[in-house]
């Protein structure tokens, strides 16, 4: 009888382990990743949100076709009880950002968003889509209207489309936060604060006072909020 032993020698196995460790250091800056509890799923949205157009290779991006399957898996996995969304994004594709925000707000499980660094532009709907939203004391959010850099064909129709798109974004934001429609539009079209654009930059507590975000906090507070939400939902079952 033949034994079913690996065809790899001891030295070859060591070589593979070394390659894996080297890749971990290159990609993640550490040799081993600590095990994560399946109870809470952490989703990171970093850099620009990439939609239908592929961004340059040197750009740090979050691809929406990677995010959507993860959210579907979270909804279907009975072991996952809540989701923590970490945001440090400059914005990006409007359709992709809204798609992610709509998926987050339609999850049956509690969610908490935490803005670290920045939650700008289309990152705002994603930040407000969760059950509870937090921002770090030094976190920033830039509120501004849609920017369009492509070729405008049939100007009147194109501007009508952009207006409808802006209305979709605005409605989502004030429907999922404590900011009023009037205040949101005032912040969005403010002049004098951004050198080459219109809009407003909100830092930490300012975003809370404006009604966009619910509280100031960090990772510890975000996990506490999420655990409280999970406990509350367990009691309702």
DRENDO-1510 file (C-alpha; in Angstrom, 1 decimal, always signed):
<recs>
REC; n; res; u; v; w
REC; 1; UNK; +0.0; +0.0; +0.0 .
REC; 2; UNK; +1.3; +3.4; -0.9 .
REC; 3; UNK; +1.2; +6.3; +1.6 .
REC; 4; UNK; -0.4; +9.6; +0.4 .
REC; 5; UNK; +2.6; +11.8; +1.3 .
REC; 6; UNK; +3.3; +15.3; +0.0 .
REC; 7; UNK; +5.6; +15.3; -3.0 .
REC; 8; UNK; +7.3; +18.4; -1.6 .
REC; 9; UNK; +10.6; +18.1; +0.2 .
REC; 10; UNK; +11.2; +19.8; +3.6 .
REC; 11; UNK; +13.3; +22.5; +2.0 .
REC; 12; UNK; +10.6; +23.2; -0.7 .
REC; 13; UNK; +8.0; +23.6; +2.0 .
REC; 14; UNK; +10.2; +26.0; +3.9 .
REC; 15; UNK; +10.7; +28.0; +0.7 .
REC; 16; UNK; +6.9; +28.3; +0.2 .
REC; 17; UNK; +6.4; +29.5; +3.8 .
REC; 18; UNK; +9.2; +32.1; +3.3 .
REC; 19; UNK; +7.6; +33.3; +0.1 .
REC; 20; UNK; +4.2; +33.7; +1.9 .
REC; 21; UNK; +5.8; +35.6; +4.7 .
REC; 22; UNK; +7.6; +37.9; +2.3 .
REC; 23; UNK; +4.3; +38.6; +0.5 .
REC; 24; UNK; +2.6; +39.4; +3.7 .
REC; 25; UNK; +5.3; +41.9; +4.6 .
REC; 26; UNK; +5.2; +43.5; +1.2 .
REC; 27; UNK; +1.4; +43.7; +1.0 .
REC; 28; UNK; +0.3; +44.2; +4.6 .
REC; 29; UNK; +3.4; +45.3; +6.5 .
REC; 30; UNK; +3.4; +42.3; +8.9 .
REC; 31; UNK; +4.3; +38.6; +9.0 .
REC; 32; UNK; +1.1; +37.2; +10.4 .
REC; 33; UNK; -2.5; +38.6; +10.4 .
REC; 34; UNK; -4.3; +38.2; +13.7 .
REC; 35; UNK; -7.4; +36.0; +13.5 .
REC; 36; UNK; -10.6; +38.0; +13.1 .
REC; 37; UNK; -13.8; +37.0; +14.8 .
REC; 38; UNK; -16.5; +36.0; +12.3 .
REC; 39; UNK; -19.0; +37.8; +14.5 .
REC; 40; UNK; -18.0; +41.2; +13.1 .
REC; 41; UNK; -17.0; +41.8; +9.5 .
REC; 42; UNK; -14.7; +44.8; +8.8 .
REC; 43; UNK; -14.9; +46.4; +5.4 .
REC; 44; UNK; -12.3; +49.0; +4.4 .
REC; 45; UNK; -13.0; +51.7; +1.7 .
REC; 46; UNK; -9.7; +53.4; +0.9 .
REC; 47; UNK; -8.5; +55.7; -1.8 .
REC; 48; UNK; -10.8; +56.4; -4.8 .
REC; 49; UNK; -14.0; +54.4; -5.4 .
REC; 50; UNK; -13.5; +52.8; -8.8 .
REC; 51; UNK; -16.6; +52.3; -10.9 .
REC; 52; UNK; -17.0; +51.5; -14.6 .
REC; 53; UNK; -13.8; +53.3; -15.6 .
REC; 54; UNK; -10.4; +51.8; -14.5 .
REC; 55; UNK; -8.3; +54.3; -12.7 .
REC; 56; UNK; -4.5; +54.7; -13.3 .
REC; 57; UNK; -2.3; +52.0; -11.8 .
REC; 58; UNK; -0.7; +54.5; -9.4 .
REC; 59; UNK; -4.0; +55.4; -7.8 .
REC; 60; UNK; -5.1; +53.8; -4.6 .
REC; 61; UNK; -8.6; +52.4; -5.3 .
REC; 62; UNK; -11.5; +50.5; -3.9 .
REC; 63; UNK; -13.3; +48.6; -6.6 .
REC; 64; UNK; -17.0; +48.3; -6.3 .
REC; 65; UNK; -17.1; +44.9; -8.0 .
REC; 66; UNK; -15.1; +43.7; -5.0 .
REC; 67; UNK; -17.2; +45.3; -2.4 .
REC; 68; UNK; -20.7; +44.2; -3.6 .
REC; 69; UNK; -20.0; +40.4; -3.4 .
REC; 70; UNK; -18.5; +40.9; +0.1 .
REC; 71; UNK; -21.7; +42.6; +1.3 .
REC; 72; UNK; -23.9; +39.9; -0.3 .
REC; 73; UNK; -21.8; +37.3; +1.6 .
REC; 74; UNK; -22.2; +39.2; +4.9 .
REC; 75; UNK; -26.0; +39.2; +4.5 .
REC; 76; UNK; -26.1; +35.5; +3.8 .
REC; 77; UNK; -23.6; +34.4; +6.5 .
REC; 78; UNK; -25.4; +33.6; +9.8 .
REC; 79; UNK; -22.2; +33.8; +11.7 .
REC; 80; UNK; -21.7; +37.5; +10.9 .
REC; 81; UNK; -23.8; +39.6; +13.3 .
REC; 82; UNK; -22.6; +43.1; +12.3 .
REC; 83; UNK; -20.4; +45.1; +9.9 .
REC; 84; UNK; -17.8; +47.8; +10.6 .
REC; 85; UNK; -17.0; +50.1; +7.7 .
REC; 86; UNK; -13.7; +52.0; +7.8 .
REC; 87; UNK; -13.6; +55.0; +5.4 .
REC; 88; UNK; -10.6; +56.9; +4.2 .
REC; 89; UNK; -11.7; +57.9; +0.7 .
REC; 90; UNK; -11.4; +60.9; -1.6 .
REC; 91; UNK; -14.6; +60.0; -3.3 .
REC; 92; UNK; -14.8; +58.6; -6.8 .
REC; 93; UNK; -17.4; +57.1; -9.1 .
REC; 94; UNK; -20.9; +58.4; -8.2 .
REC; 95; UNK; -22.9; +55.4; -9.4 .
REC; 96; UNK; -20.5; +52.9; -7.7 .
REC; 97; UNK; -20.5; +54.9; -4.4 .
REC; 98; UNK; -24.3; +55.1; -4.4 .
REC; 99; UNK; -24.6; +51.4; -5.1 .
REC; 100; UNK; -22.4; +50.6; -2.1 .
REC; 101; UNK; -24.3; +53.0; +0.1 .
REC; 102; UNK; -27.7; +51.5; -0.9 .
REC; 103; UNK; -26.4; +48.0; -0.2 .
REC; 104; UNK; -25.1; +49.0; +3.3 .
REC; 105; UNK; -28.4; +50.7; +4.2 .
REC; 106; UNK; -30.4; +47.6; +3.1 .
REC; 107; UNK; -28.5; +45.1; +5.1 .
REC; 108; UNK; -30.6; +43.3; +7.8 .
REC; 109; UNK; -27.6; +43.4; +10.2 .
REC; 110; UNK; -26.4; +46.4; +12.2 .
REC; 111; UNK; -23.6; +48.5; +10.8 .
REC; 112; UNK; -21.3; +51.2; +12.0 .
REC; 113; UNK; -19.2; +53.5; +9.8 .
REC; 114; UNK; -16.0; +55.2; +11.0 .
REC; 115; UNK; -14.4; +58.0; +9.0 .
REC; 116; UNK; -10.6; +58.0; +9.4 .
REC; 117; UNK; -8.6; +60.6; +7.5 .
REC; 118; UNK; -11.3; +61.5; +5.0 .
REC; 119; UNK; -14.8; +60.6; +3.9 .
REC; 120; UNK; -15.1; +63.1; +1.0 .
REC; 121; UNK; -17.6; +63.6; -1.8 .
REC; 122; UNK; -19.4; +60.3; -2.7 .
REC; 123; UNK; -17.8; +58.9; +0.5 .
REC; 124; UNK; -20.5; +60.9; +2.4 .
REC; 125; UNK; -23.5; +58.7; +1.4 .
REC; 126; UNK; -21.5; +55.6; +2.3 .
REC; 127; UNK; -20.7; +57.1; +5.7 .
REC; 128; UNK; -24.3; +58.0; +6.5 .
REC; 129; UNK; -25.7; +54.7; +5.2 .
REC; 130; UNK; -24.8; +52.7; +8.3 .
REC; 131; UNK; -26.9; +52.3; +11.4 .
REC; 132; UNK; -24.5; +54.4; +13.4 .
REC; 133; UNK; -21.8; +56.8; +12.0 .
REC; 134; UNK; -18.7; +58.1; +13.7 .
REC; 135; UNK; -15.8; +60.3; +12.6 .
REC; 136; UNK; -12.3; +60.6; +14.1 .
REC; 137; UNK; -11.5; +64.0; +15.8 .
REC; 138; UNK; -9.2; +64.8; +12.9 .
REC; 139; UNK; -11.3; +63.2; +10.2 .
REC; 140; UNK; -12.5; +65.4; +7.4 .
REC; 141; UNK; -15.5; +65.4; +5.0 .
REC; 142; UNK; -15.7; +67.6; +1.9 .
REC; 143; UNK; -19.2; +68.5; +0.8 .
REC; 144; UNK; -19.5; +69.7; -2.8 .
REC; 145; UNK; -21.6; +69.2; -5.9 .
REC; 146; UNK; -20.9; +66.7; -8.6 .
REC; 147; UNK; -17.8; +67.4; -10.6 .
REC; 148; UNK; -17.7; +66.5; -14.3 .
REC; 149; UNK; -14.5; +66.3; -16.3 .
REC; 150; UNK; -15.5; +64.5; -19.4 .
REC; 151; UNK; -16.7; +65.8; -22.8 .
REC; 152; UNK; -20.2; +67.4; -22.7 .
REC; 153; UNK; -22.3; +66.4; -25.7 .
REC; 154; UNK; -25.8; +67.9; -26.1 .
REC; 155; UNK; -25.3; +70.3; -23.2 .
REC; 156; UNK; -28.9; +70.8; -22.1 .
REC; 157; UNK; -29.6; +67.1; -21.7 .
REC; 158; UNK; -26.2; +66.5; -20.0 .
REC; 159; UNK; -26.9; +69.2; -17.4 .
REC; 160; UNK; -30.4; +67.8; -16.8 .
REC; 161; UNK; -28.8; +64.4; -16.1 .
REC; 162; UNK; -26.2; +65.9; -13.7 .
REC; 163; UNK; -29.0; +67.7; -11.9 .
REC; 164; UNK; -31.0; +64.5; -11.4 .
REC; 165; UNK; -27.8; +62.7; -10.3 .
REC; 166; UNK; -27.2; +65.5; -7.7 .
REC; 167; UNK; -30.7; +65.2; -6.5 .
REC; 168; UNK; -30.3; +61.4; -5.9 .
REC; 169; UNK; -27.1; +62.0; -3.8 .
REC; 170; UNK; -28.7; +64.9; -1.8 .
REC; 171; UNK; -31.8; +62.9; -1.1 .
REC; 172; UNK; -29.9; +59.9; +0.1 .
REC; 173; UNK; -27.7; +62.0; +2.4 .
REC; 174; UNK; -30.4; +64.0; +4.2 .
REC; 175; UNK; -32.7; +60.8; +4.3 .
REC; 176; UNK; -30.0; +58.9; +6.3 .
REC; 177; UNK; -28.6; +61.7; +8.5 .
REC; 178; UNK; -29.7; +64.5; +10.6 .
REC; 179; UNK; -28.8; +67.3; +8.2 .
REC; 180; UNK; -31.6; +69.3; +6.5 .
REC; 181; UNK; -31.9; +69.6; +2.8 .
REC; 182; UNK; -31.4; +73.4; +3.0 .
REC; 183; UNK; -28.3; +73.1; +5.2 .
REC; 184; UNK; -26.8; +70.5; +2.9 .
REC; 185; UNK; -27.2; +72.6; -0.1 .
REC; 186; UNK; -25.8; +75.7; +1.7 .
REC; 187; UNK; -22.7; +73.7; +2.6 .
REC; 188; UNK; -22.4; +72.2; -0.9 .
REC; 189; UNK; -22.5; +75.5; -2.7 .
REC; 190; UNK; -20.6; +77.7; -0.3 .
REC; 191; UNK; -17.9; +79.8; -1.9 .
REC; 192; UNK; -14.6; +81.1; -0.5 .
REC; 193; UNK; -13.5; +78.0; +1.5 .
REC; 194; UNK; -12.1; +75.9; -1.3 .
REC; 195; UNK; -9.5; +77.6; -3.5 .
REC; 196; UNK; -10.6; +76.2; -6.9 .
REC; 197; UNK; -14.0; +74.9; -6.1 .
REC; 198; UNK; -17.2; +75.4; -4.2 .
REC; 199; UNK; -18.1; +73.5; -1.1 .
REC; 200; UNK; -17.3; +73.1; +2.6 .
REC; 201; UNK; -14.7; +71.1; +4.5 .
REC; 202; UNK; -16.0; +69.7; +7.8 .
REC; 203; UNK; -13.5; +68.4; +10.5 .
REC; 204; UNK; -14.5; +66.0; +13.2 .
REC; 205; UNK; -16.9; +67.7; +15.5 .
REC; 206; UNK; -18.0; +70.1; +12.8 .
REC; 207; UNK; -19.5; +67.1; +10.8 .
REC; 208; UNK; -21.4; +66.1; +13.9 .
REC; 209; UNK; -22.7; +69.6; +14.5 .
REC; 210; UNK; -23.8; +69.9; +10.9 .
REC; 211; UNK; -25.9; +66.7; +11.3 .
REC; 212; UNK; -24.0; +64.6; +8.8 .
REC; 213; UNK; -22.3; +62.2; +11.3 .
REC; 214; UNK; -23.8; +61.0; +14.6 .
REC; 215; UNK; -20.7; +61.1; +16.9 .
REC; 216; UNK; -17.0; +61.7; +17.2 .
REC; 217; UNK; -14.9; +58.6; +18.1 .
REC; 218; UNK; -12.3; +56.1; +17.0 .
REC; 219; UNK; -11.9; +52.3; +16.6 .
REC; 220; UNK; -12.7; +51.6; +20.3 .
REC; 221; UNK; -16.0; +53.6; +20.2 .
REC; 222; UNK; -16.9; +52.1; +16.8 .
REC; 223; UNK; -16.6; +48.6; +18.2 .
REC; 224; UNK; -18.5; +49.5; +21.3 .
REC; 225; UNK; -21.4; +51.0; +19.3 .
REC; 226; UNK; -21.5; +47.9; +17.0 .
REC; 227; UNK; -21.5; +45.5; +19.9 .
REC; 228; UNK; -24.3; +47.5; +21.6 .
REC; 229; UNK; -26.3; +47.4; +18.3 .
REC; 230; UNK; -25.8; +43.6; +18.0 .
REC; 231; UNK; -26.9; +43.1; +21.6 .
REC; 232; UNK; -30.0; +45.2; +21.1 .
REC; 233; UNK; -30.9; +43.3; +17.9 .
REC; 234; UNK; -30.4; +40.0; +19.8 .
REC; 235; UNK; -32.8; +41.0; +22.5 .
REC; 236; UNK; -35.5; +41.9; +19.9 .
REC; 237; UNK; -35.3; +38.4; +18.3 .
</recs>
